[in-house]
Amino acid sequence: MELDDDKLLRRFLGEKKQEIADNGFSKRVIRNLPDHKRNWVQILNIITMLICFALFFSLGGLKALENTLREVFISVLDYGAANLDPKALIIAAVVLIILGTRKVCSLA
């Protein structure tokens, strides 16, 4: 429930509303802002990503990932293949891929 004061305030502000011409002011301000910090952040992100890839490959990340996926697949086949719904598995995989992609994109 909205208070009477809120209604009065909205009506008053609605009556007094004025549009102020921008005349390109916002674009000029944005164009004149310093951009050097954003460049450093992008460079730092690229360097960090390259270091992570180098560590992943040099420390045997592919082999560990392969072994983990093999063990998961074997355990699923051993303990629950009869009750496994392929549609649910596909939906879960798609959801995980979408969430992972959104997370990676939000880091950039």
C-alpha positions in Angstrom: 0.0 0.0 0.0 1.4 3.3 -1.0 1.4 6.2 1.4 -0.5 9.5 0.6 2.8 11.4 0.8 4.3 9.1 -1.9 1.3 9.8 -4.2 1.6 13.5 -3.6 5.3 13.6 -4.2 5.0 11.6 -7.5 2.2 13.9 -8.8 4.2 17.0 -7.9 7.4 15.7 -9.5 5.4 14.5 -12.6 4.0 18.0 -13.0 7.4 19.8 -12.6 9.3 17.4 -14.9 11.5 19.1 -17.5 13.5 17.7 -20.3 17.0 19.2 -20.6 18.6 19.2 -24.1 21.8 17.1 -24.1 23.3 18.6 -27.3 26.0 15.9 -27.4 27.3 16.7 -23.9 27.3 13.1 -22.7 29.2 11.9 -25.7 31.8 14.6 -25.3 32.3 13.7 -21.6 32.6 9.9 -22.3 35.1 10.7 -25.1 37.3 12.8 -22.8 37.4 10.3 -20.0 40.8 8.7 -19.4 41.0 5.2 -21.0 44.4 4.0 -19.7 43.1 2.1 -16.7 40.8 -0.1 -18.9 43.8 -0.9 -21.2 45.8 -2.1 -18.2 43.0 -4.2 -16.9 42.7 -5.9 -20.4 46.4 -6.5 -20.6 46.5 -7.9 -17.0 43.5 -10.2 -17.9 45.3 -11.5 -21.0 48.6 -12.1 -19.1 46.7 -13.9 -16.3 44.8 -16.1 -18.7 48.0 -17.0 -20.5 49.7 -18.0 -17.2 46.7 -20.1 -16.3 46.8 -21.9 -19.6 50.5 -22.5 -19.3 50.1 -23.9 -15.8 47.2 -26.0 -16.8 49.1 -27.7 -19.6 52.5 -27.9 -17.9 51.0 -29.5 -14.7 49.1 -32.1 -16.6 45.7 -30.6 -16.5 44.5 -32.4 -19.7 45.5 -35.8 -18.3 43.8 -35.1 -15.0 40.7 -33.9 -16.8 40.7 -37.0 -19.0 41.1 -39.3 -16.0 38.3 -37.6 -14.0 35.9 -37.7 -16.9 36.7 -41.4 -17.5 36.2 -42.2 -13.8 32.9 -40.4 -13.8 31.7 -42.1 -16.9 32.7 -45.5 -15.6 31.0 -45.0 -12.3 27.8 -43.8 -14.0 27.8 -46.9 -16.1 28.5 -49.2 -13.2 26.1 -47.8 -10.6 23.2 -46.1 -12.4 23.0 -46.6 -16.1 19.7 -48.4 -15.8 18.0 -45.5 -14.1 19.7 -42.8 -16.1 17.4 -40.5 -18.1 19.2 -39.3 -21.3 17.0 -36.2 -21.6 17.8 -35.1 -18.0 21.5 -35.7 -18.7 21.4 -33.6 -21.8 19.5 -30.8 -20.1 22.0 -30.8 -17.2 24.9 -30.7 -19.6 23.4 -27.8 -21.5 22.6 -25.8 -18.3 26.2 -26.4 -17.1 27.6 -25.2 -20.4 25.5 -22.1 -20.4 26.3 -21.2 -16.8 30.0 -21.8 -17.4 30.0 -19.7 -20.5 28.2 -16.8 -18.7 30.7 -17.0 -15.8 33.7 -16.9 -18.2 32.1 -14.0 -20.1 31.4 -12.1 -16.9 35.1 -12.3 -15.9 36.2 -10.6 -19.1 
